Amino acid sequence: MIYCLVLPGMLLSGCEETAFVPKPRAYNRIELPAHEYQQVADSYPYYFEYSQHATVEKDSSWMSEPYWIHLNYKDLGADVQLTYKAINKDESRLRELLEDAYKLTVKHQIKAYAIDESILQTPKGHVAVIAELSGEVPSQFQFYTTDSIDHFLRGALYFPTATKNDSLLPVIDFIKVDIVHLLNTLEWTK
């Protein structure tokens, strides 16, 4: 008798329509373009090829100096800041610039899981020091190069966003390729 009462109740409750439960949000798909390059204007004391997906903008900060520029990747939400300093055969100035570059990288150590430095020997014979930073740091990729006599160029990749770096990894890797191409085509002009 109990089965006669319980069985129909179970059958009726099993026929109820359940509400749709959406899946959790996923990361946006990032469509990355092909790597294509163009030459920087010849009005700088350096020459290199940079991505056609970036625009060259003069640094407009209060402390900017001549020949400081930004490579702005508007569609990717990234900015590569380049700062140039003349050395003028001054060894103490070179040491100061090298120390500053080191300090600017180490400053991220508070949030970085790791800072991996490597040396890049370019086809043109230049040497560049590259620092790749892991973790939730504001700049994930930094570099500097110099001829040790007249020129010093430092660069850093920034994303002005609160997005987690693991979500930005495809874009970071894309721009790293562009930066290495920039370094491989770099020449001093003045």
C-alpha positions in Angstrom: 0.0 0.0 0.0 2.8 2.4 0.8 4.4 1.6 -2.5 1.1 2.6 -4.2 1.3 6.1 -2.6 5.1 6.7 -2.8 5.6 5.5 -6.4 3.2 7.9 -8.1 4.6 10.8 -6.0 8.1 10.0 -7.1 7.1 9.7 -10.7 5.3 13.0 -10.6 8.2 14.8 -9.0 10.6 13.4 -11.5 8.7 15.0 -14.3 9.2 18.6 -13.2 11.1 20.9 -15.5 14.4 22.1 -14.1 15.7 25.5 -14.7 18.7 25.9 -17.1 22.0 26.5 -15.2 24.5 28.4 -17.3 28.2 27.4 -17.3 30.6 29.7 -15.6 32.1 32.4 -17.8 35.2 31.6 -19.7 38.0 33.9 -20.9 37.5 35.8 -24.0 39.0 34.4 -27.1 41.8 36.7 -28.3 42.3 36.8 -32.1 45.9 37.7 -32.7 46.9 39.0 -36.1 49.9 37.9 -38.2 53.3 39.5 -37.3 54.0 42.4 -39.8 56.6 45.1 -39.4 57.3 48.6 -40.5 60.3 51.0 -40.1 60.4 53.7 -37.4 60.8 57.2 -38.7 64.4 58.3 -39.4 64.2 61.3 -37.0 65.4 59.2 -34.0 69.0 58.3 -33.0 67.9 54.7 -33.5 66.3 52.7 -36.2 64.3 49.5 -35.9 61.3 47.7 -37.3 58.1 47.6 -35.1 54.7 46.0 -35.5 52.2 47.3 -38.0 49.6 46.7 -35.2 51.2 49.4 -33.1 51.4 53.2 -33.4 54.4 55.3 -32.4 53.4 58.0 -30.0 55.7 60.6 -28.4 55.9 60.2 -24.6 53.9 63.0 -23.1 54.7 62.4 -19.4 56.1 65.3 -17.4 59.5 63.7 -17.2 59.8 62.6 -20.9 63.0 63.4 -22.8 63.6 63.7 -26.6 63.3 60.3 -28.4 61.2 58.7 -25.7 58.3 57.0 -27.4 55.5 54.5 -26.8 54.5 51.7 -29.2 50.8 51.6 -28.5 48.9 48.4 -29.4 45.4 49.9 -29.1 43.6 46.8 -30.3 45.5 44.6 -27.8 45.4 47.1 -24.9 49.2 47.1 -24.5 51.9 49.7 -24.5 55.7 49.3 -25.0 57.5 52.3 -23.4 60.9 53.1 -24.9 63.3 55.4 -23.3 66.5 56.6 -25.0 69.5 58.2 -23.3 72.7 59.5 -24.9 75.9 58.2 -23.1 78.4 60.5 -24.8 81.4 58.3 -24.0 80.8 58.8 -20.3 81.5 55.6 -18.3 79.9 56.9 -15.1 76.7 57.8 -17.0 76.6 54.3 -18.5 77.0 52.7 -15.0 74.2 54.9 -13.8 71.9 53.9 -16.6 72.7 50.2 -16.1 71.9 50.5 -12.4 68.7 52.4 -13.1 67.6 49.7 -15.5 68.3 47.0 -12.9 66.5 48.9 -10.2 63.4 49.4 -12.3 63.2 45.7 -13.0 63.9 44.6 -9.4 61.3 47.1 -8.1 58.7 44.5 -9.4 60.2 41.8 -7.1 57.5 42.5 -4.5 54.8 41.0 -6.7 56.8 38.8 -9.1 57.1 35.1 -8.7 60.2 35.1 -10.8 62.4 37.4 -12.8 64.3 35.5 -15.5 67.1 37.4 -17.2 68.6 36.4 -20.5 71.1 37.9 -22.9 70.2 38.2 -26.6 72.9 38.5 -29.2 71.3 40.1 -32.2 72.3 39.5 -35.9 73.6 43.1 -36.0 76.1 42.3 -33.2 74.2 44.1 -30.4 73.7 42.6 -27.0 70.4 43.1 -25.2 69.5 42.1 -21.7 65.9 40.8 -21.4 64.0 40.3 -18.2 60.8 38.3 -18.2 58.7 38.7 -15.0 56.1 36.2 -13.8 53.2 37.0 -11.5 50.8 39.8 -11.2 53.3 42.5 -12.1 52.6 45.7 -14.0 55.4 45.1 -16.5 55.9 41.5 -17.7 58.7 42.0 -20.2 61.6 44.5 -20.0 64.9 45.0 -21.8 67.8 47.3 -22.4 70.5 47.5 -25.0 73.5 49.8 -25.4 76.6 50.2 -27.6 78.4 51.2 -24.3 79.7 54.4 -26.0 76.9 56.7 -27.2 73.5 55.0 -27.0 71.3 53.4 -24.4 67.7 52.2 -25.1 65.4 50.7 -22.4 61.9 49.3 -23.0 59.1 47.9 -20.9 55.8 46.3 -21.8 52.7 47.5 -19.9 49.0 46.7 -19.9 46.9 49.5 -18.3 44.3 47.0 -17.1 43.3 45.0 -14.0 43.1 41.8 -16.1 45.1 38.9 -14.6 48.4 38.3 -16.4 47.5 34.6 -17.1 44.6 35.8 -19.2 46.9 38.2 -21.1 49.5 35.5 -21.7 48.7 35.1 -25.4 49.0 38.8 -26.0 52.2 39.0 -23.9 53.8 36.2 -26.0 52.7 37.9 -29.2 54.3 41.2 -28.2 57.5 39.5 -27.0 58.0 38.3 -30.6 57.6 41.9 -31.8 60.1 43.2 -29.2 62.7 40.6 -30.1 62.2 41.6 -33.8 62.7 45.2 -32.8 65.9 44.3 -31.0 67.1 42.2 -33.9 66.6 45.1 -36.4 67.9 47.8 -34.1 70.7 50.1 -35.4 72.0 53.3 -34.0 71.8 56.2 -36.5 73.5 59.2 -35.0 
